[in-house]
């Protein structure tokens, strides 16, 4: 086994890096097109896509190997677009966050390899109240983590973890219901 002096297994890291590059290269153009459909300006789409690309690599260990890389990438990109829109304090026209959500839903619905589970999860998350969506966003998509979110929101960290536990269970049940309904309709 090839170990570097810091004890890391470079062979596993190399193969993970190669796998990421293969998947990313195969879906890069479609992912950029997805981001660009959600933002009105090409330069903004490029900026967000660059941040999204880095985030995809950082979070690649969370990717389910038998899942759809494109659907997973779109989920990450969606939240990056929302972050961008929320933080954009420019005087020019910006898309409303609700419109971006609708565009994202429509775009994913047209993708042939979008996982039914991912689509169901996106729908379930979007049906949550805004404060719950915000909590999920900070738990899974922010580098600062829940401790900083707890401090800024004035809520106890344990309260946030308890709420996340409830939300995970609700989302799992919602996804299962949606998949059962879709299975019954087909």
C-alpha positions as CSV (number, residue, x, y, z in Angstrom):
1,X,0.0,0.0,0.0
2,X,1.4,3.4,-1.0
3,X,1.4,5.7,2.0
4,X,2.9,9.2,2.0
5,X,4.7,10.5,5.0
6,X,1.7,12.1,6.5
7,X,-0.1,8.7,6.7
8,X,-2.6,9.3,3.9
9,X,-3.3,6.7,1.4
10,X,-2.4,8.4,-1.8
11,X,-3.6,5.5,-4.0
12,X,-7.2,5.9,-2.7
13,X,-7.0,9.7,-3.1
14,X,-5.7,9.3,-6.6
15,X,-8.5,6.9,-7.6
16,X,-11.1,9.1,-6.0
17,X,-9.7,12.1,-7.8
18,X,-9.7,10.2,-11.1
19,X,-13.3,9.1,-10.5
20,X,-14.4,12.7,-9.8
21,X,-12.6,14.0,-12.9
22,X,-14.3,11.3,-15.1
23,X,-17.7,12.1,-13.7
24,X,-17.2,15.9,-13.7
25,X,-15.9,15.9,-17.3
26,X,-18.8,13.8,-18.5
27,X,-21.3,16.2,-16.9
28,X,-19.5,19.6,-16.9
29,X,-21.3,21.1,-19.9
30,X,-24.7,20.0,-18.7
31,X,-24.0,21.3,-15.2
32,X,-22.9,24.7,-16.5
33,X,-26.1,24.8,-18.7
34,X,-28.2,24.1,-15.6
35,X,-26.5,26.9,-13.7
36,X,-26.9,29.3,-16.7
37,X,-30.6,28.6,-17.0
38,X,-31.0,29.8,-13.4
39,X,-29.0,33.0,-13.7
40,X,-29.7,35.8,-16.2
41,X,-26.0,36.8,-16.8
42,X,-23.3,34.6,-18.3
43,X,-20.6,36.1,-16.1
44,X,-22.6,35.3,-13.0
45,X,-23.2,31.8,-14.1
46,X,-19.5,31.3,-14.7
47,X,-18.6,32.6,-11.2
48,X,-21.2,30.4,-9.6
49,X,-20.2,27.4,-11.6
50,X,-16.5,27.8,-10.6
51,X,-17.6,27.9,-6.9
52,X,-19.9,25.0,-7.5
53,X,-17.1,23.0,-9.1
54,X,-14.8,23.4,-6.1
55,X,-17.6,22.6,-3.8
56,X,-18.4,19.4,-5.7
57,X,-14.8,18.2,-5.3
58,X,-14.9,19.1,-1.6
59,X,-18.1,17.2,-1.0
60,X,-17.3,14.3,-3.4
61,X,-17.0,11.9,-0.4
62,X,-20.7,12.5,0.1
63,X,-21.7,11.4,-3.4
64,X,-23.4,8.0,-3.5
65,X,-21.4,6.0,-6.0
66,X,-24.4,4.3,-7.6
67,X,-26.4,7.7,-7.7
68,X,-26.6,10.1,-10.6
69,X,-23.6,12.5,-10.5
70,X,-25.6,15.0,-12.6
71,X,-28.6,15.1,-10.3
72,X,-26.3,15.4,-7.2
73,X,-24.3,18.2,-8.9
74,X,-27.5,20.0,-9.8
75,X,-28.6,19.8,-6.1
76,X,-25.3,21.4,-5.1
77,X,-25.5,24.0,-7.9
78,X,-29.0,24.9,-6.9
79,X,-28.0,26.0,-3.5
80,X,-24.9,27.8,-4.8
81,X,-27.2,29.8,-7.1
82,X,-29.6,30.6,-4.2
83,X,-26.6,31.7,-2.2
84,X,-25.4,33.9,-5.0
85,X,-28.9,35.5,-5.5
86,X,-29.3,36.0,-1.7
87,X,-25.9,37.8,-1.4
88,X,-26.1,39.7,-4.7
89,X,-26.6,43.3,-3.7
90,X,-26.3,44.8,-7.1
91,X,-28.6,47.4,-8.8
92,X,-29.2,45.2,-11.8
93,X,-32.1,42.8,-12.3
94,X,-31.8,39.5,-10.5
95,X,-34.2,36.5,-10.6
96,X,-36.4,36.0,-7.6
97,X,-35.5,32.9,-5.5
98,X,-38.9,31.4,-6.1
99,X,-38.5,31.7,-9.8
100,X,-35.1,30.1,-9.6
101,X,-36.7,27.2,-7.6
102,X,-39.3,26.8,-10.4
103,X,-36.7,26.9,-13.1
104,X,-34.6,24.3,-11.2
105,X,-37.6,22.0,-10.9
106,X,-38.4,22.3,-14.6
107,X,-34.8,21.8,-15.6
108,X,-34.4,18.7,-13.5
109,X,-37.7,17.3,-14.7
110,X,-36.4,17.4,-18.3
111,X,-33.2,15.5,-17.5
112,X,-33.4,11.9,-18.5
113,X,-31.0,10.6,-15.8
114,X,-32.4,12.6,-12.9
115,X,-32.9,10.1,-10.1
116,X,-36.6,9.8,-9.0
117,X,-35.3,9.9,-5.4
118,X,-33.5,13.1,-6.0
119,X,-36.4,14.7,-7.7
120,X,-38.7,13.6,-4.8
121,X,-36.2,14.9,-2.3
122,X,-36.0,18.3,-4.0
123,X,-39.8,18.5,-4.1
124,X,-40.0,17.6,-0.4
125,X,-37.3,20.1,0.6
126,X,-39.1,22.8,-1.3
127,X,-42.3,22.1,0.5
128,X,-40.7,22.8,3.9
129,X,-41.2,26.2,5.5
130,X,-38.4,28.7,4.8
131,X,-36.8,28.4,8.2
132,X,-36.5,24.6,7.9
133,X,-35.0,25.0,4.4
134,X,-32.5,27.5,5.8
135,X,-31.5,25.1,8.6
136,X,-31.0,22.3,6.1
137,X,-29.0,24.6,3.9
138,X,-26.7,25.6,6.7
139,X,-26.3,22.0,7.9
140,X,-25.4,20.5,4.5
141,X,-24.2,23.3,2.2
142,X,-22.4,25.9,4.3
143,X,-18.7,25.6,5.3
144,X,-19.3,27.4,8.5
145,X,-21.4,24.6,10.0
146,X,-24.2,24.6,12.6
147,X,-22.3,26.1,15.4
148,X,-21.9,29.5,13.7
149,X,-25.5,29.2,12.5
150,X,-26.6,28.6,16.1
151,X,-24.7,31.6,17.3
152,X,-26.1,33.9,14.6
153,X,-29.7,32.6,14.9
154,X,-29.7,32.7,18.7
155,X,-30.7,29.1,19.0
156,X,-29.1,26.3,21.0
157,X,-27.0,23.9,18.9
158,X,-28.8,21.0,20.4
159,X,-32.2,22.5,19.4
160,X,-30.9,22.7,15.8
161,X,-29.7,19.1,15.9
162,X,-33.0,18.0,17.3
163,X,-34.9,19.9,14.5
164,X,-32.6,18.4,11.9
165,X,-33.4,14.9,13.1
166,X,-37.1,15.6,12.8
167,X,-36.6,17.1,9.4
168,X,-34.6,14.1,8.1
169,X,-37.3,11.8,9.2
170,X,-40.0,14.0,7.6
171,X,-38.1,14.2,4.4
172,X,-37.5,10.4,4.3
173,X,-41.2,9.8,4.8
174,X,-42.1,12.4,2.2
175,X,-39.7,10.9,-0.4
176,X,-41.1,7.4,0.3
177,X,-44.7,8.7,-0.2
178,X,-43.9,10.5,-3.4
179,X,-42.1,7.4,-4.8
180,X,-45.1,5.2,-3.8
181,X,-47.5,7.6,-5.5
182,X,-45.4,7.8,-8.7
183,X,-45.1,4.0,-8.7
184,X,-48.9,3.6,-8.4
185,X,-49.5,6.1,-11.2
186,X,-47.1,4.4,-13.6
